Amino acid sequence: MPHSLLYAALIAVHVLAASAWFGAMCYSLVVLHPRARAFFDTPSKFEEFITFIAAGARWKVLSGCMVIGATGLALFFMHKTSSTAWQICILAKAVLFLIAVGIFAYASWFAWPARALASPSEIPAFQRRFRLIAVCLILLVGLCFLISVLAHYAIESR
């Protein structure tokens, strides 16, 4: 395994960017949405607030995902292992990450505009769908972290 300053910096940026995405999703699901829902007296005011908060976030999230992907790719090519277990872990992590980005893109470009234009009677169904999307994204990104640990363990156990 390379032990260079560049390799360590890439690991730090990779882990910090992924942690920021994971943390933001957890905060949104567990703190922001429930507290905002309790604060606003009508579903339409809650939706107006969430729309205001989310405006422009897709590009920040996608930029962060690009950082995660670019640093992950660089780390993959810098890594000097021929361990099949490590390669399988990294492939699985890459697939899960791409699925997560795909779900985020679906939510951003298809589900969100439909939610923003939903009638008051449709809002609860959209809120449930977005909670499910958030849980899926948190699980996928969390699994990526777990697989990273397993990949490291695959190297150390040789």
N, C-alpha and C positions, 0 to 999 in steps of 0.2 A: 504494500500500500504506500503510495507516495506521501512523503512527510515534508512538503514544501509549504512556504508561507502562502503561495497562491492557492494551493489545495485547501489549506485550512480556512482561508478567506472565503473560498467558494462554498465550503461546507457551512460556514457561519451565515452567509447570505441566503443560501438554500433553506436552511433550517429556520432562520428568522422570517423569511417571506412566507413559508408554509405555516409557521406558527401564527403569524399575523392573520392569515386567511382563516385558519382554524379558530383562533380566538375571536375574531370578528363575527364569525357565523354562530359560535356558541353564545356570545354576548347578545347578539340580535335575537336568537331564539329563546334564550332563558331569561334575559333581563329586559331588553328594550321593548319587544313586542308585548309581553305580559303587562309590564308597567304602563305602557302607553295605552293598552286596551283598557286597563283599570282607570286611567286618568280621564280619558275622553268619554263623554256621556253618550255619544252615538257612534255607531260603526262608520258613518260617513266622515266624521271628524277624525277618527282614528286613521282611516284610509288616506285622508288628505295629509295628515301628519307623516305617515309612512312614505307616501309618495314624495313629499318634500325632502325627507331624510335620505331617500334612496336616489334622488336625482343626481345623475352623473357618476354614481358608484360603479356602474358596470365597467367603465374604462379603467378605473383604479384597480378593480379586482382583476380584470384581464391583464393589465400591466404587471400586477403581482404574479399572476399565473405564468406570464412570459418569463419573468425572473426565475421562478421556480423551475420551469422547463429548461431554460437556457443553462442555469447553473447545474441542474441535474444531468443534462447532456454533457456538459464540460467535465463534470466529475466522473461520469461513466467512461469517457475516453481517456481521462487521466489515470484511472484506476488500473493497476497492474495485477489483475488476478485472472486465473483461468478456471476458477471454481464454478462448476455448473450450478451449484446451489445458489451462489451469489448472483449469477446471471439470471436464473429463474426468478429470484426475488426482485431484481431490478426490472425485469420485463413485466412482472405482475404489478409492481408499483407504477410503472409507466402506463399500463393499460388502465388501472384504476384512476390515475390522475387524469388521463384523457377522457374517461367517462365522466368524471367530476366536472371538468371544464365544459364538456358537452351538455351536461345537465344545467350548468350555470348559464350557458349560451341559450338553451331552450327557455329557461326561466326569464332571461333578460329580454330576448327578442320576440318571444311568442306569448308566454304566460303573463308577463308583466303588462304589456299593452292591453291584453284582454281584461286583466284585473282592473287596470286604470279606467277602463270604459264600462265596467260591470254595473249593472243596476243594483240598487240596494238589496234586492232579494238574492242576487248572485254572490254578494260579498262573502258570506260565510263559507261557501264552497271554495272560493278562491283562497281564503285564509287557511282552510284545511289543506288545500293542495300545496300552498307555500310552506306550511309547517312540515309536510311530508318531504318536500324538496330539501328543506333545510336539514332535516334529520338525515336524509340520504347523503347530502354533501358532507356533513359532519362525520358520518360513518366512513365514507370513502376516504376523506383526507386523514382521518384517524387511522384507518387501515394502512394508508401509505406510511405513516409514522411507524406503525408496528412492523411493517415489512422492512423498513430501513433498519430497525433493530435486529430483525431476524437475519438480514443480509450481513450485517456486521458480525453477528454471532456465527454465521456460516463460515466467515473468514477466520475468526478467532479459534474455532473449534477444529481447524485443520491441523 
